[in-house]
Amino acid sequence: MKKGVFHKIWLSFAALCGCILLSVGYFQFSLPETYTVPKGQELTVGRWIAGQAVNVDGRAASAVVQVGEEYRADLRLMGLFPVKQVTVSVAEPHSVMVCGIPFGIKLYTDGVLVVGMSDVETAAGGVNPAAAAGVCVGDTILAINGEEVTTSRDVTRLVNACGGKAVTLHLRRDGVEFDATFTPARPAGESGYRMGMWVRDSTAGVGTLTFYDPQSGAFAGLGHAMCDADTGKVMTLSEGEIVPARIFGVHKSVAGAPGELNGCFEAGSLGELYVNGSQGLYGLLTATPQGWQTLPVAARQQVKVGTAQVLTTLDGTTPQLYDIEILQIKYGGLNATRHMVIRVTDSRLLTLAGGIVQGMSGSPIIQNGKLVGAVTHVLVDDPTRGYAIFAENMLETAQSVADEHELKEAS
């Protein structure tokens, strides 16, 4: 009898040790190497991981380390089991004007994007000179015969001027530049020459403005890159602007078919676009957009699983708060726009939109009086759920945009 009890205790102890080892291994892999904490606060990651400062005069880091300084901290599971050592930066709490309003996007590409291929019907039959030379959908044309191209009109003009001779295209594909040389074809019964491809030099759309920083004038929106509708490629930004917009209808999401906000541009301009990147659209304001409320930006470790609210506009230009739940947090997630998994719980939003719809990207997420993130994607098979990005990441990019602009102005 005693032997059986001892065996059960031993198995339970072994299982507990195994769980602890697995948990430590998981957190070692999933937690990031660096953190930022507001002045006066200690580092805590979720409910199980606490940071203990290393060599800070035997005192709490919050009492010793000043704004702009760093310290090393040991992360411990339940305060007992070592996980990893990380770098902690101390910063002043930063507040921004949270928006949640629709905005129009006008984006002009750096170069001209190839969005489709089509044979040229010549007297001898269908040919495609560009495709035969290795040009692909998604490539960006930077120059033709050494002359820079910025619009589709430039491409048409230079190709028609070739006079039936070979042209050399300078292209960019996945960050790598190369040349392709071929002779454009003359379509039967038409004037001019054709390369066998369709191109685009600009795009436009409506998204949601997440916040702007009253101190620097920098804004952030969308939460993910703006991509070409045909190729899915990120539009390389040459220049662009954001303008006021108004929502006049909602096409509801259903499983397998995400809906969308129907909106239109309004007169005027709000700001200039400087970044179309993996974590959203960023730039500087030229006019002050409608703000909702000034809130502090949460550090990523301050975001918690549990209830929150999303601020978004489904009609007109006035945002409303809707209840959501943060289901999962990926503090060290490798995907730049999927730090959180969220679920819509508000019956009003479910009735009006079916959950998350296209155009809500950039809608601010608020928890415990702080801006914690922004909506980025909807799950196609379950539109009540989606992904979100940390607000801290968006703020870092917005600040870098403002800093770079200030340096350029100074020089």
FIMAR-817546 format. One record per residue (C-alpha): residue number from 0; x, y, z. Coordinates in steps of 0.1 Angstrom, whole numbers. Layout:
REM residues N
   n     u     v     w
 NUM     X     Y     Z
...
END
This chain:
REM residues 411
   n     u     v     w
   0     0     0     0
   1    27    24    10
   2    47    15   -20
   3    18    23   -43
   4    12    57   -26
   5    49    65   -29
   6    48    55   -66
   7    19    78   -73
   8    36   107   -55
   9    68   101   -75
  10    48   101  -108
  11    30   133   -98
  12    63   150   -89
  13    79   138  -122
  14    49   152  -141
  15    52   185  -123
  16    89   188  -131
  17    82   179  -167
  18    56   207  -169
  19    79   232  -154
  20   107   223  -178
  21    84   224  -208
  22    71   258  -196
  23   106   272  -192
  24   116   260  -226
  25    85   275  -242
  26    91   309  -226
  27   128   309  -235
  28   118   306  -271
  29    87   328  -272
  30    96   357  -250
  31   116   386  -266
  32   151   397  -256
  33   143   433  -249
  34   115   452  -231
  35   105   488  -224
  36    90   497  -190
  37    75   531  -179
  38    95   549  -153
  39    86   537  -118
  40    73   503  -129
  41    88   468  -126
  42    89   443  -155
  43    61   417  -154
  44    52   395  -184
  45    18   380  -182
  46     7   365  -149
  47    35   339  -145
  48    67   357  -155
  49    84   384  -133
  50   116   402  -139
  51   143   406  -113
  52   170   432  -119
  53   206   421  -121
  54   232   441  -101
  55   213   474   -94
  56   228   482   -60
  57   206   456   -44
  58   176   479   -48
  59   145   478   -71
  60   153   489  -106
  61   123   512  -106
  62   140   533   -79
  63   175   533   -94
  64   174   533  -132
  65   165   566  -149
  66   147   573  -181
  67   168   565  -211
  68   189   540  -193
  69   189   502  -195
  70   194   473  -171
  71   195   435  -173
  72   168   414  -156
  73   163   377  -150
  74   129   365  -160
  75   116   338  -136
  76    86   315  -139
  77    64   321  -108
  78    93   340   -94
  79   113   309   -88
  80   125   291  -120
  81   150   310  -142
  82   138   315  -178
  83   162   339  -195
  84   180   372  -191
  85   167   402  -210
  86   175   439  -215
  87   150   464  -201
  88   148   501  -212
  89   132   527  -190
  90   111   553  -207
  91    87   581  -199
  92    50   570  -203
  93    39   583  -237
  94     4   594  -245
  95   -12   598  -280
  96   -45   610  -294
  97   -65   579  -301
  98   -87   583  -333
  99  -106   553  -346
 100  -119   574  -376
 101  -118   565  -413
 102   -92   580  -435
 103   -86   579  -472
 104   -52   567  -486
 105   -36   580  -518
 106    -4   561  -526
 107    19   565  -555
 108    45   538  -561
 109    82   540  -563
 110    85   529  -599
 111    57   512  -618
 112    42   478  -607
 113    36   450  -631
 114     1   437  -622
 115    -7   414  -651
 116     6   397  -683
 117   -13   395  -716
 118    -3   383  -751
 119     0   408  -779
 120   -19   398  -810
 121     4   405  -839
 122     1   396  -876
 123    21   365  -868
 124     0   355  -838
 125     1   360  -801
 126    34   368  -784
 127    45   381  -750
 128    79   398  -752
 129    81   407  -715
 130    72   373  -703
 131    97   357  -727
 132   124   380  -712
 133   116   368  -677
 134    94   397  -665
 135    69   385  -638
 136    38   399  -622
 137    48   417  -590
 138    80   431  -606
 139    86   469  -603
 140    98   488  -634
 141   123   514  -623
 142   137   526  -656
 143   134   520  -694
 144   166   525  -715
 145   182   543  -685
 146   153   568  -681
 147   135   567  -647
 148    98   559  -649
 149    73   569  -622
 150    39   566  -640
 151    22   543  -664
 152    23   571  -689
 153    61   571  -688
 154    61   534  -697
 155    37   539  -726
 156    57   568  -740
 157    91   551  -738
 158    79   518  -753
 159    61   536  -782
 160    93   556  -788
 161   114   525  -793
 162   106   523  -830
 163   106   485  -830
 164   141   483  -814
 165   150   465  -782
 166   144   482  -749
 167   161   475  -716
 168   139   475  -684
 169   156   480  -651
 170   135   460  -626
 171   132   452  -589
 172   119   419  -576
 173   119   411  -538
 174   145   438  -532
 175   169   426  -559
 176   174   448  -590
 177   181   434  -625
 178   177   442  -662
 179   156   425  -689
 180   161   433  -726
 181   135   425  -753
 182   118   439  -784
 183    83   452  -779
 184    57   438  -804
 185    34   457  -827
 186    -2   447  -824
 187   -20   439  -857
 188   -42   468  -869
 189   -29   492  -842
 190    -3   518  -839
 191    25   518  -813
 192    41   489  -795
 193    32   466  -766
 194    53   447  -741
 195    26   422  -731
 196    19   434  -695
 197    -4   456  -675
 198    11   481  -651
 199     0   504  -622
 200    15   534  -606
 201    -9   542  -578
 202   -36   529  -555
 203   -62   543  -531
 204   -83   529  -503
 205  -100   536  -470
 206   -87   524  -436
 207   -88   534  -399
 208   -65   560  -383
 209   -51   545  -351
 210   -36   576  -334
 211   -15   607  -339
 212    11   621  -316
 213     3   658  -306
 214    40   663  -297
 215    55   654  -331
 216    25   654  -355
 217    33   618  -365
 218     3   595  -373
 219    -2   558  -375
 220   -29   538  -392
 221   -40   505  -408
 222   -16   483  -388
 223    -4   464  -419
 224    11   473  -452
 225   -11   485  -481
 226    -8   459  -509
 227   -17   458  -545
 228   -52   442  -550
 229   -41   421  -580
 230    -6   409  -570
 231    -8   410  -532
 232    26   427  -532
 233    34   456  -508
 234    31   489  -527
 235    66   505  -527
 236    60   541  -516
 237    73   571  -536
 238    49   596  -522
 239    13   597  -508
 240   -12   615  -486
 241   -40   608  -463
 242   -74   626  -466
 243  -106   628  -446
 244  -131   599  -454
 245  -167   590  -445
 246  -183   556  -440
 247  -217   552  -457
 248  -223   515  -454
 249  -211   481  -442
 250  -210   449  -461
 251  -212   422  -434
 252  -187   395  -429
 253  -197   358  -430
 254  -176   327  -427
 255  -155   323  -458
 256  -162   358  -471
 257  -149   389  -452
 258  -171   420  -455
 259  -159   456  -459
 260  -166   491  -450
 261  -179   512  -478
 262  -165   547  -477
 263  -157   577  -498
 264  -130   604  -497
 265  -139   639  -486
 266  -123   673  -495
 267   -90   683  -480
 268   -58   667  -469
 269   -47   654  -435
 270   -11   646  -439
 271    18   632  -460
 272    26   595  -461
 273    63   585  -455
 274    61   548  -447
 275    40   519  -461
 276    55   491  -441
 277    47   458  -425
 278    33   475  -394
 279    11   500  -412
 280    10   535  -427
 281    30   563  -411
 282    36   600  -418
 283    32   635  -406
 284     0   656  -403
 285    -6   688  -422
 286   -40   692  -405
 287   -55   680  -372
 288   -79   651  -376
 289  -108   643  -353
 290   -95   628  -320
 291  -114   606  -296
 292   -93   607  -264
 293   -57   611  -252
 294   -45   578  -237
 295   -11   564  -226
 296     4   537  -249
 297     8   504  -231
 298    41   485  -232
 299    35   450  -247
 300    40   432  -214
 301    11   454  -200
 302   -14   438  -224
 303   -34   411  -208
 304   -56   382  -219
 305   -92   392  -211
 306  -118   419  -219
 307  -110   450  -240
 308  -127   474  -264
 309  -122   483  -300
 310  -128   519  -313
 311  -141   519  -348
 312  -164   538  -372
 313  -192   519  -390
 314  -212   550  -400
 315  -202   586  -409
 316  -171   599  -391
 317  -178   593  -354
 318  -162   562  -338
 319  -179   540  -312
 320  -165   516  -286
 321  -174   479  -289
 322  -165   450  -266
 323  -139   424  -275
 324  -119   398  -258
 325   -81   393  -262
 326   -77   355  -264
 327   -40   351  -269
 328    -9   373  -267
 329    24   365  -286
 330    49   387  -268
 331    78   375  -290
 332    57   368  -321
 333    77   367  -353
 334    48   381  -374
 335    49   418  -373
 336    11   422  -373
 337    -2   393  -353
 338     8   399  -317
 339   -28   393  -304
 340   -57   371  -313
 341   -90   389  -305
 342  -127   380  -306
 343  -156   403  -310
 344  -182   399  -282
 345  -203   430  -287
 346  -237   421  -300
 347  -240   455  -318
 348  -209   450  -338
 349  -218   414  -346
 350  -253   425  -358
 351  -240   454  -379
 352  -208   439  -393
 353  -208   402  -385
 354  -175   408  -367
 355  -144   422  -382
 356  -145   436  -418
 357  -120   450  -442
 358  -115   487  -435
 359  -115   482  -398
 360   -77   476  -400
 361   -61   501  -377
 362   -90   504  -353
 363   -75   511  -318
 364   -78   485  -290
 365   -82   499  -255
 366   -77   480  -222
 367   -74   493  -187
 368   -74   529  -198
 369   -44   524  -222
 370   -40   520  -260
 371   -27   485  -263
 372   -30   477  -300
 373   -49   479  -333
 374   -68   455  -354
 375   -49   441  -385
 376   -66   411  -400
 377   -99   391  -399
 378   -99   353  -398
 379  -117   343  -430
 380  -133   312  -416
 381  -145   330  -384
 382  -149   368  -389
 383  -157   372  -352
 384  -120   367  -346
 385   -89   384  -359
 386   -54   396  -353
 387   -40   428  -337
 388    -6   445  -335
 389     9   460  -303
 390     5   498  -300
 391    40   500  -286
 392    54   488  -320
 393    33   513  -339
 394    45   541  -316
 395    81   532  -321
 396    77   535  -359
 397    58   567  -357
 398    85   582  -335
 399   112   571  -359
 400    93   587  -388
 401    91   620  -369
 402   128   618  -359
 403   140   612  -395
 404   119   641  -408
 405   133   664  -381
 406   169   654  -391
 407   161   661  -428
 408   147   695  -420
 409   177   703  -398
 410   201   694  -426
END
